[in-house]
Structure formats: structure tokens, C-alpha cells
Amino acid sequence: MNGLSGRYAIVGVGESAVGRKLGRTEISLQLEAARRAFADAGVAKSAVDGLLARPSHSAPQFNYSASLAGQLGLQPTYIADIALSGASSAAMIMAAVAALEAGFCTSVLCVNGDVQTATYKRRGGLTNWIEDFEKPFGYSGAPVTYGLPARRHMYEYGTTSEQFGAVAVACRKHASLNPNATYREPISLADHQASRMVADPFRLLDICPRTDGAGAVIVTSAERARDLAQPPVYLLGLGQFNTHADVQYAPSMTTIAMRGASERAYAMAGLGPKDIDVAELYDCFTSVVIATLEDYGFCKKGEGGAFVENGRIELGGELPVNTGGGMLSQVHSSGFFHITEAATQMRGMAGARQVAGAQTAIVSGQCGSLGINACLILGKHAR
């Protein structure tokens, strides 16, 4: 696997406008992000012959990537829909590298984002076991399904609500420095504790809100990347792992897929946790960041709560986390902006939120109530 490290790079980055109730369609946001990625890379659309996208929930349809390609005026030799929920963004980058390595295409546009604040109905029904064994008993919705492992973490390791709050405070602090963030007003730990309880142990400020926005990146070979407009951001490590799709089938509620995914990414990159300068971690809930820090090796299992305290994950701290604001404060977009932010940090172009001297970044994507994880390690240099 080490042969892949540094052979491919992100060369174009695009973000749409973000916010709530923008009055935009999902396709308009995705087209905006894609066009900005083309402009950023300085390439013509004809130079990109691969496209990966996550099917929209607000306007569901089959063959989504093909439809998006048509809207963009592309005729790619390789397309695919990646529908891994919160893991889809990082998984797209892995699929792009696989397609490039196989020779299916030469450059890949990856796009993810949606309109979450409009009223819509998802295509299709819930799977049978949800309809039969979960929904009738009130076990429905992400705050409930993620609340169980969060409460278990508190039970096993003494993790506190205030420690969850430290994650929310850090993300909002970083978003206040990001002009393309939805929620930019700083919050305090007292604000977190005063926010209403939604699903024990989650308070309102523990939960990423519904927001609208889309992101895009272009991935190509390191060789092609050298001739383009922006400095390449190299893909050093890739890893994915699955332990369960539903929390009731989890072998453990506290040690989950993140460990297996990160171990594979570190092995490919030839790096370890101490070599990482910036962490962009999937943060649908504050507890997920704590669990990820542990299973990505930044601290021992059970020490994640203490790790996030006292500004340790804020800019200027030991490990800046979610420097763009994350899903908790910037935008949901299935975690795709974690990738655009990591690339921006590696370029040294993050402005007031730039981590000085940052050379490496780790990105996580996850779904399945912590059971599916995809991990990326990005670098300023190919090593």
C-alpha cells in the first residue's frame, strides 16, 4: 500500500456559499462548488474525465453523478455515486485514487453537498429492522442513535458534558475566523451548558445543525499536479474500516471503526499521530470528535475528554481540530468541508485561522453510528 503514498494530489478546491434557507437548489450549490474548483486548479472542464458525487437527499434521483456531469457539460470516462452518508466525502477521495490508479481516468472531480433546510422527502422507506424493531419504540433519529455510544463513553470513562462542550466551543471559535461559515458568533462553555437537552446526553450545541452548502475538489496524479495553478496537496495515507452499520450490532460502543481506518492510513503514509499538525474530524456530534481523537491515536482510550479541555484543540493548542468550524459551526455537507479546509491549511491559505507551519492534516468521515470510517492523511509535501 505504501506505493500509493504521495502519488496523487488535490489540485482544485471549491466551496459554495453556506448557510440556512439560502433559497438555492442542491444542484446550484454543487455546480458553484465545482466551477470554483475548476477555476482554482486552472484547468478546463475537458481536462477532467472522472466524476464522483453523493446522491442528493433534497432532490433524490438515480444516476446522480451522470446527471451532475451533464449539468457541468462533462463527458467523463468514469462516474460513480458514493452513498456512504457521512463517510461518503472521505470515501470519494479513496475511490478517486483507486480509479486513477486503475487507469479509468486521469483527473477526478469529487462533489458533495445538499440543501438541508428546505422541506423534502427522502426517496424510499426505512429498512425493515428500523420499521419493525426501532422506530416503534422511539429509537429513531441521529441524536438518539449516537446518544447511546456517547452515554456509554461517559459511563465507562467518566467523560462529562462539559468536555463535550469544549469541542463545540473550539469549533465555534474557529468558525468565527472563517468568512464562509454559517455560525460565526462565539459561544462559551456556559452557553453550551445552558442550551436545551435534545436527546440525553446531547444538548442543542452538541449537535451539528441542518445547513445548506456544497464542496468540490479535483484529484489527479502528482505528476500532472506540478503543472497546475495551485501547489499540490498530496494524499499520503488512505484507510477505511467497517465494524457495524447499526449500533445494536457494534462489538463495542467505545472502540469503533475509526481505529482500523486510521491504522491503515498511518501505515500507508509512514506516519503516526505525533506527525499530524491539523485534524479535521467528522463532528456530527461533539462526542464523535472525542471518540475519534482516541481511536486515531492522539490519546489513550478514555482520555479523549481530558484531551479536549483547556484549549488543547483550539488554534494555538497542541492539535488544532476543525479549523474551519466543522459541521458543528461551518456547514454540514456530509463532512466534505473537512477536506477543503485540510487542503486550504496545507496550502497555507487559511488566513486568520491558518495553523502556522502546518505540514500534515488528518481527515475523518464516518457513519453507521461510528461503525463505518474513512480516513485521509494529507501533506504539503509528497515525502
VENJO-V309010 format. One record per run of one state. SS is the DSSP state (A for helix, B for strand, O for the rest). FROM is the first residue (numbers start at 1). LEN is the number of residues. Records with the same first field share a line. If there is no record, write none. Layout:
# VENJO-V309010
SS=FROM-LEN  FROM-LEN
This chain:
# VENJO-V309010
O=1-1  5-3  16-3  20-6  42-3  48-2  54-10  73-5  82-3  103-4  116-12  138-4  158-3  176-13  195-2  200-2  208-4  226-7  243-4  250-7  270-3  276-2  281-4  296-8  308-12  322-4  330-3  348-3  354-6  368-4  380-4
A=2-3  26-16  45-3  64-9  85-18  128-10  142-16  161-15  189-6  204-3  222-4  247-3  257-13  273-3  286-10  304-4  326-4  333-15  351-3
B=8-8  19-1  50-4  78-4  107-9  197-3  202-2  207-1  212-10  233-10  278-3  285-1  320-2  360-8  372-8
